[in-house]
Amino acid sequence: MADGDRIADMSGKLDNRIADMSGKLDNRIADMPGNKVNQADVYPDDDAIASAVARAIGEDLGVRGDVTTGLIPDGLTLSAKFVARSAGVFAGSRCATESFRRVEEIFARVNIAFEPLEIVWFHQDGDRIEAAEPLGQVKGTLKTILVGERTALNFLCHLSGVATATRDLVDIVKAIAPDCNVRDTRKTTPGLRVLEKAAVRAGGGLNHRMDLSEAILVKDNHLTGISIFDAVEKARQKWPYIPIEVECDTEAQVAESIRTCAPLILLDNMTPDQVKYCTKIAHDAGVKVEVSGGITKNNISQYASTGVDFISVGSITHSAQILDIGLDVQN
């Protein structure tokens, strides 16, 4: 046995023992990848926020720090409000708060005098907001606000954009098929996945798998080296409690996936008529159905009408337009 196979075999046996100890988790959770995250929680975890903000502040300060703000006298204070320039869904508030806190930590480390900022949010992540509506307020040392402002706004604008793009699609889908859910993909900005997937939840969407270890998704490229039947059977043997999903490009693959009793299939790049036909077959066999590929705001209603359980859309993270938010100084 090759070293790689031996390690995989040992890992599979260990995973089996863990599954037994934990009560042999039901494989029926396979229809809900993303199970590591509370789907009702619209906020990212604190570690992910701290890591992303630290990188963002670091790249903004560079090697010399904010040389322009360095011209401003010490001791000046400011009060400013975050204001939406257009309507949408709010997200990213904790990232914005952490941006300013990170600046305060740096100031303290290099002995720059400051008064701790007072930051108040008028909305929670996931709230619908209107144009010109105040979203929050920050008060305190002018230098701290100026250094953290752009990073805070970058997070707010981007994550609110993701939440807004998600909500736009969710509203369309729910009006047609209340039981159908919009999900994201792994097509996320490198290093920002946890934040963007939280923004998807803030927009009313659900998360697909957070990472490659969270669920088994047998895709077309995997099938160049293994059949659908063998892939599903091997997955059950090695990791019996990990969710399994099979991507299908053809009706023949749908039929083969159903024969393996895969609990969830992903119909990729099919027309609405093809999706409707395959969904009927799958549901008759007790298999849930997800659809993806080429789905936009203009055609998502057609896919929602087919009876699918999930619609996954990569554009809500990789192509979402920012929601314009500004920081206005109060006189």
N, C-alpha and C positions, 0 to 999 in steps of 0.2 A: 504493500500500500504506500502511495506517495505521501510525502510529508504534508502537503496541502490537504489531501483527502483525510489523513489521520487526524489532523487538527480539526477539520470540519466535522469528522465523525465524533470526536471527543466533545466538541461544542454542542453537537446535536443531542448527545446523550445527557450532557449537563442541562441543556435547556429542557429536556424531557423531565428530568428530576425536579427542576424548578417548577414546571407546570403541574406536576403531581403534588408538590408541596403547597402550591397556591390554590389547590382545589380543581385542577384541570380546567383552566379557563375555557369557556365555551367558544368554539370557533365561529359561532354566529356573530361575534363582534366584527367578523370580516367585512360586514357591510358598512362599517364605520371606521376606516382608517383615520388617523388623527387622534387616536384614543388616548395618547399621552397627555393631551391638552384638554382642559375643561372647555368645551365648546361655547359655554355661556360666559366665559371670562374674556372680556374685551381688551384686557391689558396684557402686555408681554411680561415675562418674569423679570425680576429685578436684575439678575446677573446679565441677561441679554441686553437690557437697557444700558447698564453700566459699561459693558464692553463696547457696544456700538458708539455710545457717546464719547468715551475716552478716545477712541480712534478718530472720531469726527473733530473733536476739539484739538487733538494733537495735530491733525493735518491742517487745521485752520491757523493755528498759532505758528507753525513752522519752527525755525531754529531761533528766531529773535523775539517771538511774541508779537503782539499787536502794536506795531511801532507808531501807528497813528493815534491810537487811544493813549499811548504813552505821553503825548503832548498835552493832555488834559490835566489840569490841576487836581490834586488829591482833595477828597472831602466833598465833592459835588454829588448831589443826589438827584434822583429822577423818578417820576411815576409815569408808566406807560401802559397802554392796553393793547392786547392782541385783538385784532378786528378782522372779521371775514370780509373779503372783497366780493365773494360770490356765495351762493347757496350750496349746501352739500351736507356731508356727514363728518363730524368732528372725530379726530383720532390723533394720538401722539403726545398727549398732554404730559405724561410722565417722562417722556424723552426730553421734552422742552424743559421741564423742571430740573431734570438731571443735568442738562447742559449748563445751566447757571450754577448749580451746586458744584459741578466739576471745576468751573472757573474759580469759584470761591476756594476750593481746595488748593488750586495752583497758586492763587494769590497768597494764601496763608503760608504755603511752603516757601515762597520767595520774598515773604515779608512786605507785601503790598497791602496797605491799610484799606479796609472795607467794612461796611456795615452789612450784616446778613440781610439778604433779600427777603421781602415778603411777596410770596407768589400765591395768588388766589385764582382758581378756575371757576368760571360761571357755568360751565358745561362739563359733562362727563363724556368720555370716549363713547361713540355710538349715537350721540344725540344728533338730530337733524338741526342744521343751523341755517340762518338766512343771511343774505348779503347785508353788510354794514352792521351786523350784530356783534357786540363785544363778546369775546370768548374767555378772556381772563385778564388779569392785571399783575404787573410786577412793579415793586417799589424798592428803592435802595440805592446803593452806590452806582453812580453813572458809569464808571469804568467797568464794573462787573457786567452791567447790562449790555454795554456796547460790545464787549468781547464775546459774550454768549449769545447775542441776538441772532446772528445768522445761522448758527448751528441749530438753535431752538426752532427757528422758522423753517429751516430745511426739513427737519423731522415733522413738524406740524403740517407743512404743505404737502409733503410726499405721502405721509401716512393718511392724512385726511383725503388725499386724492384716491388712494387705494380703497378706503372705506366708501367713498362716494361712488366710485366705479362699480364696486360690489353691490351697493344698495340699489343702483340703477337697474342692474340685472335681476336682483332678487325681487324687486317690485314687479317687474314684468312677469317673471316666472310664477310668483305666488298668486298673481291675479288670474292665471290660467290653471295652474296645478298647485294647490296649496301644500300638497305633500311632497312636492319635488324640491330638492335643495341645490343651491349653487355652491360649488366647491372650487378651491384654488388648485394649483399644481406646485411642482418644485421649480417652476420657472420664476425664480425670485432673484433679487439683487444679491450678489455674493456678500455674505456677512450681515445681511439684514433680514434673513428669512423669518426669524422669530417675530420681529417687529411687524413685518408685512403681513404675516399670517394672523397676527393679533388684529391688525387693521381690517383684514377680511372679516373676522368675527364681528368687529365693531360695525361693519356694513351689513351684517345679517347673513353672511355666508358661513360655510363650514370649511374646515381644513381637511385636505387630503393628507397623506402621510407627511410628517414633518421631516423625516430623513429616510435613508435607504434601509435602516434597520427596523423601521416601525411596521412595515407591511411588505408582503411579497406581491409584486406586480410583474407578471410575466408579459413582456412586450415583444414586439416583432423581432428586435435584434437578439433577444434571448433565444428565440425559436430557430435561429440559424444553427444552434448547437444542441437543441433538445426539443422534443415534441411537447405539445400542450399536456397530453396525458402523463408523460414521464415527469414533466416539471411539477405538476400539481401533486402527483403521488410522492415525489421526492421531498417536496416542501412539507407535506403532511408528516412524513416520517422524521424529518430533521427538526422541524419547528411546528409541532401540532397546534400550538396556541397562537401563532402569528397569523393575522388576517391574510387571505389569499384573494387576489384579483387577477383576471386574465384579460389582456387586451386582444380584441378581435377586429380584424379588418374585413372579414368575409363572413357570409352566412355559414360556410362550412366550418370555420373556426368557432363560431357560436355553438353549432351543434356538437362539436368535439368538446368544448368547454362544459357544456351541459352534461355530457356523458361522464365527465370526470367529477361531477357534482361540485364544481367550483361555485362558491356561494355568491360571487360577484363578478360580472363581466363588464369590460369597458369597450364600448363600440367607438371605434376611432375613424374619423373622416368618412362617415356614412351620410347619405342624404336623409332627410326627415322620413321619407317613405321607407327606406331600408331600416332605419332605426325603429319605426313603428312595428314593422313586421318582426324584426328580431326580438324586440321587447315583449311582444305577445308570446312568442315561443319560450323565451326565458322565464317570464312570469308564470306561465303554465307549468313550468318545471320547478317553481319555487326559487328561482334565481333572480337576484336584484340586478339592476342595469344602470350603468353610468355611460354618459356619452361625452365625447370631446372631439376637438379638431375642427377648426374653421368656424367656431361659434362666436357670433358678434351680437351687439345690441340690436342689429337689424334683423337677425334671423333666430334669435334665441326663443322667441315665442313659438316658432314652428317646432322646435325640439321639445319645448315644454308640453306641447300638445300630443306628443307621441306616447306618453305614459311612463317615461323613464323615471328612475328614482333620484338620480343625481346628474347634474350638468357641470362638468369641470371646464373652467375657462382660465387659460394662462394669462390673458391680457390684463386681468384685474390687478396683477402684480407687476408684470414686466412692461406694460405699456400704459399704465394709468396716468392720466394727466394730473398735474398737481392741482390742489385746491388753493387758490390765492389767499393768503393770510398775511397781514402786515402787523407791525408793531408801531402804534401811533403814540407819540409823546403827548402827555396831558399838560396843558398850560396852567 
